[in-house]
């Protein structure tokens, strides 16, 4: 069955919240993953904010929400720490909270979401897609590199006190 990516609607929030919970449960106890935790991050509020900004997208497969992503144009000031391939000020998409339901992993959902982001970025005249990934999240690092993303440095997002996670790798893919 084909993966369909579309802008999320208010009626999708319950499904996205459930997806976040399952993704957090799948990460429980993993030392080489995202360190997401149910009830801590990501939360329905994160999806709600993405929805209100018109930046929340979902991937549907088998009639179900199989994945979601938030695409914003604003970059965190911590991104200035990276050695980007193009200037920091260039127009870009920043990937936030890319989540794939554990039941749909290894079926192309994450790739479909990133492909959609690249297509939208090109149409909007953006120059790159940027993201950050926790330094110990080996699975995601391998995935992003396999998708053609280039590591542009290690940055501190200031999340150590909040989540206990200090270092992240900054990745970029030119469009």
N, C-alpha and C positions, 0 to 999 in steps of 0.2 A: 504494500500500500504506500502511496505517496505522502511525504511529509508536507504539510501546508503551514506556512508561516504567515501570520497576520498580526495587525495591531490588536492588543487586548482591549476588551470591553469590561464594563463594570460587572457584568454577569460572570466573568471569568475569575474574579478574585477568590472565591471559595476554592476553586480548583487549583489555583496557583498557591494559595496558602497550604493546601493539602500536599501539593508537590514539594514545597519548601520543607514541610514536616518530614516527608519520606526521605528527602535528600539528607536532611540532618540526621535522621535515624541511621541511614546507611553509613554516615561518617563517624558515628559513635565509636570511640575507642581506637580509631585509625590515627596513627602518628604520621602517615605519609599522605594525608588528604587535606581537605579544605579547612578542617576544624569547625565546620558549621555545626550548630547545635539547635535542636528543636526548642523553640521558645526564646532563643537568644538572637540568632541571626541565621538566615534571613527571616523577616517577619512579614505578616500581611501589610503592615504599615509601609514597608519598603516597596511592595508591589503597588499599594495605593498611591504613594507619592509618584512612582513611575507612571502609573495610569493617568493621574492628574496632569502630569507634564507631557502627556502624549508620547512617552518614551518606552512604554512597556509592550513587549511583543511575546506571542506564544507560538509554539510549534505544536501542531495537532497531528496525531497518528492514531489510526484505528478509532477515530472519533473521540479521542481523549487528549487532554493537555499532557503532552509528553515532555515539554521543556518551555523555558521562558528566559527572557533577557531584557535588561533595561539598557537603552542606548541614549547617552547624553552627549552633548557637545562641550559641556563645561568640564575642565580638568581641575583636579585637586591641586592646590599649590605645591604639595609634596612631589608632584610629577616633574617639577623643575629640577629635581635631583638627578633625573635620568639623562643619559646621553642619547637623545632621540636622533633618528636618522635625518629628520627634517626639523626645522625650528619649533620650539615649544608652542609658539603662537599660531602655528598653521591650523587651518580648520580641520578638525578631526571628530570622529565618534569615539567615545569612551565606553567600553563594555562594563556593565555592572551586573552582578548577581546572575551570571549565566548558570542556570540550573537545568539538569536533565533528570527526569524521574528515573530512579534506579531500575524500574521495570522496562525502561526503554533505552537503556545504555547500550552502546555498541550497535546502534541501528541508524546512525547518521543524523540524529536529532541536533546535537551540538554543532556539527558541521553545517547543517541547514540553517541554523540561527546565525552563524558567523557569515555564511554565504549571503544571507538576506541583508545583514548589516553592510557587507561590502557593496552589494548592489545598490542599496539605498544611499550609501556614502558617495559612490561614483555619480549617481544621478543628482545628488545635491552639490557636487563639486568639491567634496571633502578630499583631503590628501592622504589620510591614514586612519587606521583604527588602532586604538591604544587600550591597554588593560593592565591590571596588576594581578599577580597570583602569589599566594603565600609561599614562601621559599621552600617549605617542606612538602608542598602539594605536588608530588612527583607525577601523578596521573595527569593532572591538568597541564603541567609544564610540558610533558610529552605530547599531549593533545595539541596545545597551541603551536608548538614547534612543528608538528606534523601538518598543521594547517598553514604553515608559511610565516608564522610570527617570529620576529627577531628579538632576542633579549637585549635590552638597552640599559641594563644596570639594576642595581639593588637599591631599594628605597625604603625609608621609614615613613609609614603613613600615619604615625602617631596613634596607633591602635593598641599599643602594648598594655596600657592601663585599663582599657575597655575590654579587650578580648584576650590579652596575654600574648598577642602576636606582634612581633616587632618588624621583621624584615620581609619585604615582598620584592618579587622581580617585576620589572616594568617591561612589557612587550609591546611591539608595534608591527603592524603590517601596512605597507604602503599600498595605496589604491591606484 
